[in-house]
Amino acid sequence: MENYQNQNDPNYRQPQTNGNENFMVTKLPNTTIAMVLGIVSIVCCCTGIIGIICSVIGLVIINKDIKLYNNNPQQYTGIQNANTARILNIIGLVLSIFNILYSIYQIMTIGGWDAYMNEINEAIRTVQEQQQ
Amino acid sequence: MLPCMHKKMFGTECLGCGTQRAAYMLLQGDFAGAFKMFPAIYTTVLLFGFLFLHFVDKKRNYNKIIVFLAIINAIIMVFAYIYKQF
């Protein structure tokens, strides 16, 4: 009888038992990969394109991990490592974008894409003439 | 040594140019020369050292140091690059 009254009470809440306490606590799966990708993107930022590819892949992976962690925080550990990896990836992305913008600026100052290709072809030709 | 694609294509140096030369100078003991070649070399070396520790030594927490060094490293790289260009 007491139990029945309790359930009708609007303030009554069933105790939450989602069973997470019984699961093994595991590490977030892709943190190390994302961290390595972030380091690669910082190192390779001078090529621009490789840095952007690595850091975008790393950001996607690490955002998946952080979403996993936010969905049930009790099951996973290593959120600090995930945040570190995310910041490394963001830094790599910023450096790569800076470099690519500078490359585009240089192409514009040479005088557009066609002028740039002409210049490259001339440079290759002069090198070949020197070798002959 | 690895060539820089940016330098080959445009003829000017990129953000990371000089890292390998600076590391080579460090190995030879030319510390001032390394700093002049690439001012962010010391934070880069520290960053990689702490990253190595982070992957080897699981007991301690190096996350804050790594993030701090990475941000400092990026700032020094960008400002040194701008200073070199102008």
Backbone of each chain as ProteinMPNN parsed JSONL, in Angstrom:
{"seq_chain_A": "MENYQNQNDPNYRQPQTNGNENFMVTKLPNTTIAMVLGIVSIVCCCTGIIGIICSVIGLVIINKDIKLYNNNPQQYTGIQNANTARILNIIGLVLSIFNILYSIYQIMTIGGWDAYMNEINEAIRTVQEQQQ", "coords_chain_A": {"N_chain_A": [[0.829, -1.202, 0.0], [1.86, 1.23, 0.802], [3.865, 1.496, -1.008], [2.418, 1.815, -3.401], [1.222, 4.296, -3.004], [3.469, 5.864, -3.074], [4.266, 5.725, -5.743], [2.336, 7.211, -7.041], [2.849, 9.729, -6.222], [3.966, 12.846, -7.379], [6.533, 13.718, -6.865], [7.929, 11.5, -6.54], [10.571, 9.444, -7.498], [11.824, 6.85, -9.504], [14.556, 4.883, -8.456], [17.585, 5.335, -10.207], [18.825, 2.842, -12.117], [20.964, 2.041, -14.26], [22.799, 0.173, -14.727], [25.438, 0.682, -15.256], [27.403, 0.511, -13.412], [28.264, -2.02, -13.287], [29.71, -2.516, -15.542], [32.891, -2.925, -17.229], [35.371, -0.479, -16.756], [36.551, 1.315, -19.423], [39.204, 2.498, -21.597], [39.082, 5.472, -23.631], [38.688, 4.854, -27.114], [40.155, 5.879, -29.414], [42.109, 7.747, -28.762], [44.94, 7.819, -28.769], [45.623, 7.512, -31.452], [44.508, 9.836, -32.511], [46.058, 11.717, -31.213], [48.6, 11.224, -32.261], [48.082, 11.875, -34.93], [47.614, 14.589, -34.622], [50.166, 15.498, -33.831], [51.603, 14.88, -36.138], [50.345, 16.607, -37.893], [51.143, 19.061, -36.874], [53.893, 18.955, -37.313], [54.051, 18.597, -40.082], [53.038, 20.942, -41.102], [54.15, 22.654, -42.9], [53.845, 21.767, -45.454], [51.213, 22.136, -45.805], [48.854, 20.904, -47.2], [49.01, 18.199, -46.372], [49.103, 18.557, -43.618], [46.569, 19.703, -43.151], [44.873, 17.58, -43.916], [45.595, 15.537, -42.079], [45.0, 16.786, -39.604], [42.278, 17.287, -39.791], [41.189, 14.703, -40.005], [42.027, 13.741, -37.524], [40.615, 15.481, -35.815], [37.965, 14.741, -36.372], [37.948, 12.068, -35.478], [38.546, 12.453, -32.751], [36.465, 13.992, -31.872], [34.392, 12.168, -32.085], [35.148, 10.425, -30.042], [34.916, 12.079, -27.794], [32.217, 12.545, -27.825], [31.292, 9.962, -27.302], [32.242, 9.749, -24.693], [30.733, 11.728, -23.422], [28.213, 10.661, -23.646], [28.059, 8.351, -21.934], [29.652, 8.949, -19.139], [30.654, 7.348, -17.131], [31.685, 5.03, -18.052], [34.011, 5.345, -19.459], [37.494, 6.251, -19.389], [40.083, 8.761, -19.418], [39.523, 11.285, -20.471], [40.969, 13.593, -20.271], [43.299, 13.153, -21.792], [42.032, 13.028, -24.244], [41.145, 15.646, -24.54], [43.621, 16.974, -24.688], [44.598, 15.876, -27.09], [42.713, 16.908, -28.833], [43.251, 19.663, -28.695], [45.856, 19.725, -29.71], [45.326, 18.901, -32.335], [43.747, 21.043, -33.195], [45.603, 23.12, -33.122], [47.417, 22.246, -35.075], [45.742, 22.38, -37.303], [45.212, 25.139, -37.435], [47.795, 26.177, -37.952], [48.298, 24.956, -40.448], [46.267, 26.067, -42.014], [46.997, 28.741, -41.931], [49.402, 28.601, -43.346], [48.515, 27.698, -45.863], [46.883, 29.819, -46.63], [48.851, 31.763, -46.895], [50.262, 30.682, -49.037], [48.317, 30.886, -51.056], [48.13, 33.646, -51.156], [50.66, 34.235, -52.124], [50.535, 33.085, -54.683], [48.592, 34.729, -55.793], [49.971, 37.162, -55.817], [51.969, 36.633, -57.657], [50.423, 36.541, -59.92], [47.984, 35.179, -60.433], [46.776, 31.817, -61.264], [47.6, 30.848, -63.804], [49.837, 32.356, -64.525], [51.475, 31.536, -62.517], [51.812, 28.784, -63.106], [53.153, 29.069, -65.543], [55.508, 30.195, -64.65], [56.59, 28.113, -63.122], [56.97, 26.183, -65.136], [58.9, 27.479, -66.668], [60.996, 27.549, -64.85], [61.534, 24.827, -64.57], [62.382, 24.299, -67.157], [64.712, 25.84, -67.352], [66.311, 24.544, -65.49], [66.565, 22.052, -66.708], [67.962, 22.81, -69.002], [70.332, 23.622, -67.889], [71.31, 21.232, -67.005], [71.898, 19.9, -69.325]], "CA_chain_A": [[0.0, 0.0, 0.0], [2.765, 2.376, 0.894], [4.573, 1.538, -2.276], [1.472, 2.32, -4.387], [1.111, 5.742, -2.784], [4.719, 6.482, -3.49], [4.359, 5.842, -7.196], [1.45, 8.273, -7.509], [3.402, 11.006, -5.809], [4.751, 13.422, -8.477], [7.931, 13.907, -6.489], [8.588, 10.198, -6.406], [11.349, 9.023, -8.662], [12.42, 5.533, -9.368], [16.024, 4.944, -8.395], [18.152, 5.052, -11.525], [19.774, 1.739, -12.208], [21.208, 1.733, -15.659], [23.694, -0.963, -14.809], [26.789, 1.048, -15.662], [28.377, 0.207, -12.369], [28.759, -3.385, -13.434], [30.564, -2.636, -16.722], [34.313, -2.621, -17.099], [35.744, 0.874, -17.162], [37.518, 1.185, -20.508], [39.77, 3.745, -22.095], [38.531, 5.953, -24.902], [39.39, 3.981, -28.059], [41.013, 6.408, -30.48], [42.825, 8.939, -28.32], [46.349, 7.801, -29.153], [45.702, 7.754, -32.899], [44.227, 11.246, -32.755], [47.198, 12.51, -30.741], [49.675, 11.074, -33.255], [47.695, 12.665, -36.108], [47.83, 15.995, -34.286], [51.597, 15.786, -33.878], [52.003, 14.862, -37.55], [49.858, 17.812, -38.559], [51.975, 20.199, -36.46], [55.205, 18.838, -37.939], [53.923, 18.698, -41.535], [52.214, 22.081, -41.467], [54.764, 23.46, -43.943], [53.324, 21.361, -46.75], [49.863, 22.658, -45.895], [47.757, 19.973, -47.498], [49.128, 17.02, -45.504], [48.722, 18.989, -42.283], [45.107, 19.866, -43.059], [44.225, 16.262, -43.963], [45.823, 14.835, -40.813], [44.33, 17.388, -38.455], [40.816, 17.127, -39.912], [40.876, 13.322, -39.612], [42.193, 13.647, -36.081], [39.511, 16.184, -35.143], [36.743, 13.935, -36.487], [38.074, 10.919, -34.58], [38.536, 12.805, -31.336], [35.115, 14.439, -31.525], [33.614, 10.955, -31.845], [35.492, 9.922, -28.715], [34.37, 12.954, -26.754], [30.775, 12.282, -27.797], [31.143, 8.699, -26.562], [32.443, 10.002, -23.265], [29.62, 12.514, -22.888], [27.007, 9.846, -23.565], [28.101, 7.822, -20.571], [30.97, 9.291, -18.588], [31.164, 6.417, -16.13], [32.274, 3.84, -18.655], [35.287, 5.611, -20.1], [38.463, 7.124, -18.739], [41.019, 9.369, -20.348], [38.986, 12.472, -21.15], [42.037, 14.615, -20.32], [44.097, 12.866, -22.978], [41.238, 13.376, -25.418], [41.177, 17.105, -24.7], [44.952, 17.322, -25.175], [44.683, 15.517, -28.509], [41.895, 17.844, -29.605], [43.941, 20.949, -28.803], [46.964, 19.541, -30.652], [44.77, 18.892, -33.686], [43.303, 22.395, -33.564], [46.798, 23.92, -33.406], [47.902, 21.832, -36.388], [44.821, 22.9, -38.32], [45.41, 26.587, -37.566], [49.068, 26.412, -38.628], [48.169, 24.56, -41.85], [45.432, 27.048, -42.718], [47.845, 29.931, -42.074], [50.364, 28.371, -44.417], [47.828, 27.624, -47.161], [46.474, 31.184, -46.979], [50.039, 32.466, -47.363], [50.549, 30.172, -50.379], [47.357, 31.492, -51.986], [48.525, 35.053, -51.301], [51.824, 34.318, -53.007], [50.088, 32.823, -56.056], [47.912, 35.929, -56.267], [50.925, 38.231, -56.102], [52.638, 36.307, -58.91], [49.5, 36.974, -60.966], [46.998, 34.17, -60.799], [47.23, 30.432, -61.397], [48.269, 30.609, -65.082], [51.174, 32.94, -64.446], [52.255, 30.685, -61.609], [52.205, 27.58, -63.835], [54.174, 29.474, -66.513], [56.776, 30.403, -63.949], [57.114, 26.789, -62.78], [57.464, 25.539, -66.359], [60.169, 28.117, -67.041], [62.021, 27.118, -63.906], [61.904, 23.445, -64.927], [63.126, 24.347, -68.412], [66.075, 26.335, -67.118], [67.061, 23.489, -64.808], [66.912, 21.033, -67.699], [69.007, 23.337, -69.879], [71.6, 23.624, -67.149], [71.819, 19.876, -66.882], [72.372, 19.381, -70.617]], "C_chain_A": [[0.868, 1.259, 0.0], [3.5, 2.606, -0.427], [3.692, 2.156, -3.36], [1.331, 3.823, -4.252], [2.366, 6.473, -3.278], [4.78, 6.696, -4.999], [3.443, 6.934, -7.743], [1.97, 9.657, -7.172], [4.255, 11.592, -6.945], [6.217, 13.625, -8.131], [8.692, 12.592, -6.41], [9.351, 9.869, -7.681], [11.878, 7.626, -8.426], [13.933, 5.673, -9.287], [16.629, 4.516, -9.722], [19.158, 3.911, -11.435], [19.948, 1.429, -13.672], [22.306, 0.69, -15.813], [25.12, -0.621, -15.175], [27.834, 0.664, -14.637], [28.997, -1.159, -12.577], [29.707, -3.527, -14.624], [32.016, -2.401, -16.37], [34.528, -1.161, -17.506], [36.831, 0.755, -18.215], [38.06, 2.549, -20.892], [39.031, 4.163, -23.351], [39.342, 5.35, -26.049], [40.43, 4.646, -28.942], [41.879, 7.584, -30.065], [44.258, 8.968, -28.825], [46.515, 8.101, -30.639], [45.507, 9.246, -33.175], [45.402, 12.11, -32.315], [48.346, 12.426, -31.732], [49.358, 11.893, -34.5], [47.917, 14.152, -35.843], [49.29, 16.371, -34.351], [52.076, 15.844, -35.317], [51.554, 16.144, -38.238], [50.642, 19.037, -38.12], [53.305, 20.153, -37.191], [55.107, 19.117, -39.433], [53.149, 19.937, -41.963], [52.825, 22.843, -42.632], [54.321, 23.001, -45.32], [51.873, 21.785, -46.905], [48.822, 21.575, -46.042], [47.805, 18.768, -46.564], [48.689, 17.387, -44.085], [47.219, 19.105, -42.13], [44.422, 18.517, -43.047], [44.363, 15.57, -42.61], [45.005, 15.449, -39.69], [42.82, 17.258, -38.553], [40.408, 15.706, -39.524], [40.965, 13.177, -38.1], [41.054, 14.305, -35.331], [38.23, 15.366, -35.2], [36.792, 12.774, -35.501], [37.898, 11.348, -33.13], [37.17, 13.351, -30.935], [34.183, 13.259, -31.292], [33.869, 10.445, -30.429], [34.855, 10.766, -27.62], [32.857, 12.795, -26.662], [30.478, 10.992, -27.037], [31.235, 8.943, -25.066], [31.254, 10.755, -22.683], [28.345, 11.685, -22.777], [26.963, 9.017, -22.301], [29.499, 7.941, -19.971], [31.52, 8.242, -17.635], [31.946, 5.285, -16.762], [33.676, 4.087, -19.185], [36.185, 6.448, -19.211], [39.315, 7.779, -19.82], [40.466, 10.554, -21.08], [40.043, 13.574, -21.234], [42.923, 14.409, -21.537], [43.343, 13.265, -24.238], [41.254, 14.885, -25.646], [42.532, 17.573, -25.207], [45.07, 17.049, -26.669], [43.885, 16.498, -29.356], [42.605, 19.174, -29.773], [45.119, 20.844, -29.763], [46.452, 19.572, -32.091], [44.346, 20.283, -34.119], [44.505, 23.262, -33.903], [47.36, 23.557, -34.777], [47.057, 22.388, -37.509], [45.045, 24.389, -38.542], [46.702, 26.881, -38.314], [48.964, 26.076, -40.117], [47.365, 25.584, -42.633], [46.211, 28.333, -42.948], [48.774, 29.773, -43.265], [49.689, 28.342, -45.784], [47.359, 29.001, -47.593], [47.667, 31.956, -47.516], [50.417, 32.002, -48.768], [49.627, 30.815, -51.406], [47.712, 32.954, -52.24], [49.705, 35.182, -52.251], [51.441, 34.053, -54.453], [49.398, 34.047, -56.63], [48.907, 37.029, -56.618], [51.711, 37.928, -57.363], [51.726, 36.688, -60.079], [48.589, 35.856, -61.404], [47.633, 32.82, -61.081], [48.037, 30.231, -62.688], [49.69, 31.144, -65.064], [52.077, 32.073, -63.582], [52.727, 29.425, -62.324], [53.279, 27.91, -64.859], [55.533, 29.581, -65.843], [57.421, 29.062, -63.604], [57.693, 26.104, -64.011], [58.794, 26.141, -66.787], [61.295, 27.654, -66.135], [62.49, 25.711, -64.246], [62.759, 23.452, -66.187], [64.573, 24.81, -68.184], [66.921, 25.272, -66.415], [67.499, 22.423, -65.801], [68.011, 21.514, -68.637], [70.366, 23.338, -69.184], [72.187, 22.226, -67.097], [72.412, 19.378, -68.19], [73.747, 19.905, -70.999]], "O_chain_A": [[0.609, 2.216, -0.729], [3.712, 3.732, -0.875], [4.183, 2.949, -4.163], [1.319, 4.547, -5.248], [2.288, 7.57, -3.831], [5.281, 7.716, -5.473], [3.732, 7.52, -8.786], [1.563, 10.645, -7.783], [5.168, 10.924, -7.431], [7.057, 13.695, -9.028], [9.911, 12.561, -6.238], [8.834, 10.002, -8.79], [12.312, 7.265, -7.332], [14.52, 6.501, -9.983], [16.257, 3.491, -10.293], [20.189, 4.01, -10.771], [19.188, 0.657, -14.257], [22.694, 0.364, -16.935], [25.937, -1.518, -15.386], [29.012, 0.51, -14.961], [30.104, -1.433, -12.114], [30.427, -4.52, -14.728], [32.34, -1.773, -15.362], [33.941, -0.679, -18.474], [37.893, 0.183, -17.966], [37.487, 3.592, -20.576], [38.434, 3.341, -24.046], [40.57, 5.33, -25.974], [41.481, 4.06, -29.203], [42.34, 8.343, -30.917], [44.745, 10.012, -29.259], [47.416, 8.838, -31.041], [46.237, 9.844, -33.965], [45.714, 13.114, -32.956], [48.998, 13.431, -32.018], [50.244, 12.531, -35.069], [48.354, 14.888, -36.728], [49.636, 17.435, -34.863], [52.849, 16.727, -35.69], [52.279, 16.703, -39.062], [50.801, 19.972, -38.905], [53.802, 21.185, -37.643], [55.969, 19.79, -39.998], [52.648, 19.982, -43.086], [52.124, 23.603, -43.3], [54.411, 23.773, -46.274], [51.35, 21.793, -48.019], [48.01, 21.344, -45.146], [46.778, 18.355, -46.024], [47.987, 16.617, -43.43], [46.65, 18.673, -41.128], [43.494, 18.304, -42.267], [43.381, 15.077, -42.055], [44.384, 14.73, -38.907], [42.141, 17.132, -37.534], [39.423, 15.508, -38.814], [40.098, 12.571, -37.47], [40.572, 13.771, -34.333], [37.489, 15.292, -34.22], [35.828, 12.515, -34.781], [37.19, 10.693, -32.365], [36.756, 13.195, -29.786], [33.302, 13.31, -30.434], [32.94, 10.082, -29.709], [34.323, 10.239, -26.644], [32.276, 12.891, -25.581], [29.545, 10.928, -26.237], [30.439, 8.431, -24.279], [30.814, 10.456, -21.573], [27.494, 11.957, -21.93], [25.924, 8.974, -21.641], [30.394, 7.146, -20.257], [32.718, 8.233, -17.352], [32.771, 4.649, -16.106], [34.452, 3.145, -19.346], [35.719, 7.243, -18.395], [39.266, 7.393, -20.988], [40.883, 10.827, -22.205], [40.02, 14.393, -22.153], [43.263, 15.364, -22.235], [43.935, 13.779, -25.188], [41.359, 15.353, -26.78], [42.605, 18.462, -26.056], [45.577, 17.879, -27.423], [44.306, 16.878, -30.449], [42.578, 19.761, -30.854], [45.364, 21.763, -30.545], [47.065, 20.192, -32.961], [44.553, 20.669, -35.27], [44.457, 24.05, -34.848], [47.737, 24.436, -35.552], [47.576, 22.817, -38.54], [45.068, 24.859, -39.679], [46.723, 27.729, -39.206], [49.476, 26.816, -40.957], [47.714, 25.934, -43.76], [46.114, 28.947, -44.01], [48.919, 30.68, -44.084], [50.216, 28.89, -46.752], [47.421, 29.335, -48.776], [47.535, 32.717, -48.475], [50.839, 32.807, -49.598], [50.066, 31.235, -52.477], [47.617, 33.447, -53.364], [49.763, 36.097, -53.073], [51.953, 34.71, -55.359], [49.581, 34.378, -57.801], [48.718, 37.749, -57.598], [52.092, 38.851, -58.083], [52.215, 37.115, -61.124], [48.431, 35.604, -62.598], [48.856, 32.687, -61.132], [49.045, 29.525, -62.679], [50.625, 30.487, -65.522], [53.263, 31.896, -63.862], [53.884, 29.026, -62.187], [54.217, 27.134, -65.04], [56.553, 29.137, -66.369], [58.629, 28.882, -63.764], [58.772, 25.514, -63.949], [59.702, 25.428, -67.214], [62.409, 27.397, -66.592], [63.687, 25.424, -64.219], [63.737, 22.711, -66.287], [65.519, 24.253, -68.741], [68.106, 25.121, -66.71], [68.633, 21.946, -65.763], [68.886, 20.741, -69.026], [71.402, 23.09, -69.801], [73.405, 22.05, -67.138], [73.315, 18.542, -68.189], [74.27, 19.554, -72.057]]}, "seq_chain_B": "MLPCMHKKMFGTECLGCGTQRAAYMLLQGDFAGAFKMFPAIYTTVLLFGFLFLHFVDKKRNYNKIIVFLAIINAIIMVFAYIYKQF", "coords_chain_B": {"N_chain_B": [[68.323, 15.033, -45.764], [64.879, 16.054, -45.475], [63.291, 17.681, -48.158], [61.68, 20.921, -48.461], [58.462, 21.306, -49.637], [57.051, 23.656, -50.049], [59.05, 25.551, -50.236], [60.316, 24.723, -52.545], [58.324, 25.125, -54.425], [57.587, 27.833, -54.295], [59.806, 29.312, -53.67], [60.155, 30.783, -51.401], [60.536, 30.715, -47.808], [58.776, 28.438, -45.592], [56.478, 28.037, -42.806], [57.629, 26.054, -41.175], [60.202, 25.886, -41.991], [63.661, 25.366, -41.595], [63.671, 23.893, -39.339], [64.895, 21.355, -39.402], [67.521, 22.046, -40.015], [68.073, 23.575, -37.772], [67.839, 21.649, -35.767], [69.97, 20.043, -36.46], [72.055, 21.844, -36.004], [71.775, 22.083, -33.238], [72.527, 19.522, -32.444], [75.172, 19.682, -33.104], [75.995, 21.46, -31.243], [75.694, 24.165, -31.519], [74.12, 26.472, -30.141], [73.184, 29.154, -30.174], [73.146, 29.649, -32.887], [71.236, 27.826, -33.706], [68.992, 28.926, -32.509], [68.789, 31.31, -33.915], [68.322, 30.33, -36.452], [65.866, 28.973, -36.25], [63.596, 29.973, -34.158], [61.729, 28.61, -32.596], [62.766, 26.216, -31.893], [63.598, 25.267, -29.397], [61.276, 25.054, -27.794], [60.019, 23.207, -29.383], [61.658, 20.937, -29.13], [61.358, 20.473, -26.389], [58.609, 19.968, -26.36], [58.433, 17.581, -27.836], [59.928, 15.958, -26.193], [58.317, 15.865, -23.86], [56.06, 14.718, -24.975], [57.021, 12.195, -25.619], [57.544, 11.281, -23.006], [54.923, 11.286, -22.152], [53.778, 9.192, -23.577], [55.287, 7.086, -22.664], [55.513, 7.112, -19.834], [53.011, 6.3, -17.941], [52.032, 6.86, -15.48], [52.147, 9.462, -14.512], [50.733, 12.759, -15.109], [50.88, 14.514, -17.965], [49.422, 16.287, -19.441], [48.702, 19.027, -19.213], [51.178, 20.36, -19.452], [51.909, 19.634, -22.036], [49.897, 20.784, -23.629], [50.266, 23.51, -23.032], [52.929, 23.901, -23.967], [52.559, 23.328, -26.674], [50.836, 25.372, -27.53], [52.417, 27.654, -26.989], [54.503, 27.052, -28.705], [53.293, 27.189, -31.255], [52.605, 29.912, -31.313], [55.136, 31.141, -31.161], [56.252, 30.166, -33.536], [54.615, 31.357, -35.531], [54.995, 34.119, -35.055], [57.758, 34.405, -35.311], [58.026, 33.73, -37.948], [56.631, 35.775, -39.251], [58.255, 37.887, -38.463], [60.617, 37.194, -39.746], [59.909, 37.493, -42.387], [59.359, 40.203, -42.781]], "CA_chain_B": [[67.256, 15.824, -45.12], [63.665, 16.188, -46.27], [63.141, 19.019, -48.749], [60.401, 21.584, -48.183], [57.706, 21.462, -50.875], [56.688, 25.065, -50.189], [60.23, 26.287, -50.681], [60.583, 24.356, -53.936], [57.314, 25.647, -55.328], [57.466, 29.293, -54.299], [61.082, 29.965, -53.509], [60.276, 31.421, -50.09], [60.493, 29.731, -46.727], [57.463, 28.218, -44.994], [56.446, 28.156, -41.336], [58.468, 25.092, -40.481], [61.527, 25.807, -42.6], [64.755, 25.602, -40.664], [63.6, 22.995, -38.182], [65.912, 20.31, -39.498], [68.846, 22.662, -39.898], [68.257, 23.985, -36.377], [68.093, 20.443, -34.973], [71.337, 19.636, -36.779], [72.943, 22.759, -35.279], [71.714, 21.718, -31.814], [73.328, 18.319, -32.252], [76.575, 20.077, -33.172], [76.314, 22.298, -30.097], [75.611, 25.583, -31.864], [72.803, 26.797, -29.608], [72.749, 30.468, -30.648], [72.85, 29.51, -34.31], [69.961, 27.129, -33.827], [67.909, 29.857, -32.174], [68.635, 32.265, -35.014], [67.773, 29.631, -37.61], [64.45, 28.637, -36.031], [63.478, 30.304, -32.726], [60.842, 27.733, -31.837], [63.375, 24.879, -31.807], [63.705, 24.77, -28.017], [59.962, 24.575, -27.364], [59.702, 21.991, -30.135], [62.372, 19.823, -28.512], [60.684, 20.194, -25.109], [57.299, 19.367, -26.65], [58.587, 16.18, -28.215], [60.367, 15.236, -25.007], [57.185, 15.581, -22.972], [55.17, 13.763, -25.649], [57.625, 10.876, -25.419], [57.259, 10.899, -21.62], [53.484, 11.038, -22.025], [53.45, 7.858, -24.081], [56.036, 6.053, -21.943], [55.234, 7.148, -18.393], [51.557, 6.438, -17.825], [51.603, 7.157, -14.11], [52.004, 10.902, -14.276], [49.849, 13.464, -16.022], [51.633, 15.552, -18.674], [48.547, 16.927, -20.417], [48.755, 20.499, -19.15], [52.466, 20.818, -19.977], [51.92, 19.449, -23.489], [49.033, 21.8, -24.255], [50.938, 24.806, -22.87], [54.074, 23.971, -24.872], [52.102, 23.347, -28.063], [50.317, 26.705, -27.848], [53.574, 28.548, -27.043], [55.253, 26.707, -29.902], [52.604, 27.732, -32.424], [52.709, 31.377, -31.29], [56.507, 31.523, -31.514], [56.462, 29.883, -34.963], [53.945, 32.344, -36.387], [55.579, 35.457, -34.928], [59.108, 34.381, -35.863], [57.878, 33.7, -39.395], [56.281, 37.134, -39.684], [59.444, 38.721, -38.261], [61.61, 36.835, -40.759], [59.483, 37.951, -43.704], [59.276, 41.658, -42.968]], "C_chain_B": [[66.06, 15.947, -46.059], [63.589, 17.581, -46.875], [61.766, 19.588, -48.429], [59.675, 21.821, -49.503], [57.393, 22.932, -51.149], [57.858, 25.866, -50.753], [60.537, 25.972, -52.14], [59.601, 25.015, -54.883], [57.341, 27.166, -55.418], [58.801, 30.008, -54.171], [61.233, 30.716, -52.203], [60.099, 30.356, -49.003], [59.073, 29.608, -46.165], [57.582, 28.342, -43.471], [57.468, 27.264, -40.659], [59.87, 25.008, -41.029], [62.592, 26.134, -41.571], [64.732, 24.675, -39.476], [64.716, 21.962, -38.225], [67.305, 20.887, -39.383], [69.127, 23.053, -38.457], [68.533, 22.771, -35.493], [69.507, 19.94, -35.205], [72.342, 20.512, -36.036], [72.957, 22.438, -33.792], [72.585, 20.501, -31.544], [74.813, 18.642, -32.308], [76.979, 20.978, -32.018], [76.227, 23.777, -30.363], [74.244, 26.11, -31.435], [72.294, 28.143, -30.127], [72.368, 30.405, -32.118], [71.516, 28.832, -34.539], [68.814, 28.066, -33.527], [67.696, 30.867, -33.29], [67.989, 31.606, -36.224], [66.278, 29.397, -37.444], [64.151, 28.816, -34.538], [62.608, 29.355, -31.92], [61.461, 26.368, -31.576], [63.385, 24.36, -30.372], [62.353, 24.293, -27.5], [59.564, 23.319, -28.117], [60.366, 20.781, -29.497], [61.71, 19.448, -27.182], [59.354, 19.483, -25.333], [57.436, 17.89, -26.987], [59.085, 15.346, -27.04], [59.203, 14.873, -24.11], [56.183, 14.64, -23.632], [55.689, 12.343, -25.492], [57.348, 10.39, -23.998], [55.788, 10.528, -21.448], [53.12, 9.63, -22.491], [54.16, 6.763, -23.298], [55.576, 5.962, -20.496], [53.748, 7.38, -18.188], [51.124, 6.902, -16.435], [51.323, 8.642, -13.908], [51.18, 11.549, -15.385], [50.598, 14.631, -16.672], [50.744, 16.408, -19.562], [48.677, 18.442, -20.423], [50.047, 21.023, -19.754], [52.463, 20.737, -21.494], [51.085, 20.524, -24.173], [49.701, 23.172, -24.201], [52.078, 24.941, -23.874], [53.623, 24.052, -26.323], [51.592, 24.731, -28.449], [51.462, 27.701, -27.97], [54.351, 28.335, -28.332], [54.613, 27.322, -31.141], [52.746, 29.248, -32.476], [54.103, 31.811, -31.723], [56.759, 31.291, -33.004], [55.871, 30.977, -35.831], [54.651, 33.7, -36.294], [56.989, 35.5, -35.496], [59.06, 34.404, -37.392], [57.558, 35.093, -39.929], [57.5, 38.049, -39.568], [60.482, 38.453, -39.331], [61.235, 37.429, -42.106], [59.604, 39.458, -43.865], [60.381, 42.396, -42.222]], "O_chain_B": [[66.212, 15.944, -47.281], [63.803, 18.568, -46.171], [60.816, 18.852, -48.162], [60.218, 22.471, -50.396], [57.452, 23.401, -52.286], [57.692, 26.729, -51.615], [60.969, 26.849, -52.889], [59.959, 25.418, -55.99], [57.142, 27.728, -56.494], [58.916, 31.182, -54.525], [62.309, 31.237, -51.909], [59.589, 29.263, -49.248], [58.275, 30.541, -46.248], [58.631, 28.698, -42.934], [58.102, 27.665, -39.683], [60.656, 24.164, -40.599], [62.443, 27.062, -40.776], [65.672, 24.664, -38.68], [65.395, 21.72, -37.228], [68.175, 20.303, -38.736], [70.244, 22.899, -37.965], [69.355, 22.84, -34.58], [70.168, 19.469, -34.28], [73.341, 20.023, -35.508], [74.003, 22.507, -33.147], [73.297, 20.449, -30.542], [75.624, 17.982, -31.659], [78.166, 21.24, -31.823], [76.641, 24.579, -29.525], [73.321, 26.191, -32.245], [71.122, 28.271, -30.48], [71.394, 31.024, -32.546], [70.76, 29.199, -35.438], [67.781, 28.025, -34.194], [66.561, 31.243, -33.583], [67.207, 32.234, -36.939], [65.508, 29.597, -38.383], [64.421, 27.916, -33.742], [62.726, 29.295, -30.696], [60.782, 25.46, -31.096], [63.205, 23.165, -30.141], [62.272, 23.254, -26.845], [58.862, 22.462, -27.579], [59.743, 19.731, -29.336], [61.522, 18.269, -26.881], [59.003, 18.542, -24.623], [56.675, 17.053, -26.502], [58.721, 14.179, -26.898], [59.091, 13.737, -23.649], [55.526, 13.854, -22.949], [54.922, 11.407, -25.264], [56.965, 9.238, -23.795], [55.443, 9.601, -20.715], [52.277, 8.961, -21.893], [53.689, 5.626, -23.266], [55.286, 4.877, -19.993], [53.274, 8.515, -18.251], [49.973, 7.294, -16.242], [50.377, 9.021, -13.218], [50.963, 10.966, -16.447], [50.911, 15.619, -16.008], [51.256, 17.187, -20.366], [48.752, 19.068, -21.48], [50.033, 22.013, -20.485], [52.947, 21.644, -22.171], [51.507, 21.105, -25.172], [49.707, 23.908, -25.188], [52.193, 25.96, -24.554], [54.231, 24.765, -27.121], [51.869, 25.217, -29.545], [51.505, 28.496, -28.908], [54.8, 29.286, -28.972], [55.301, 27.907, -31.978], [52.979, 29.816, -33.543], [54.255, 32.721, -32.538], [57.398, 32.111, -33.664], [56.523, 31.472, -36.751], [54.882, 34.356, -37.31], [57.388, 36.499, -36.094], [59.913, 35.0, -38.049], [58.13, 35.537, -40.924], [57.756, 38.876, -40.443], [61.16, 39.376, -39.783], [62.105, 37.823, -42.883], [59.915, 39.945, -44.952], [60.45, 43.624, -42.278]]}, "name": "protein", "num_of_chains": 2, "seq": "MENYQNQNDPNYRQPQTNGNENFMVTKLPNTTIAMVLGIVSIVCCCTGIIGIICSVIGLVIINKDIKLYNNNPQQYTGIQNANTARILNIIGLVLSIFNILYSIYQIMTIGGWDAYMNEINEAIRTVQEQQQMLPCMHKKMFGTECLGCGTQRAAYMLLQGDFAGAFKMFPAIYTTVLLFGFLFLHFVDKKRNYNKIIVFLAIINAIIMVFAYIYKQF"}
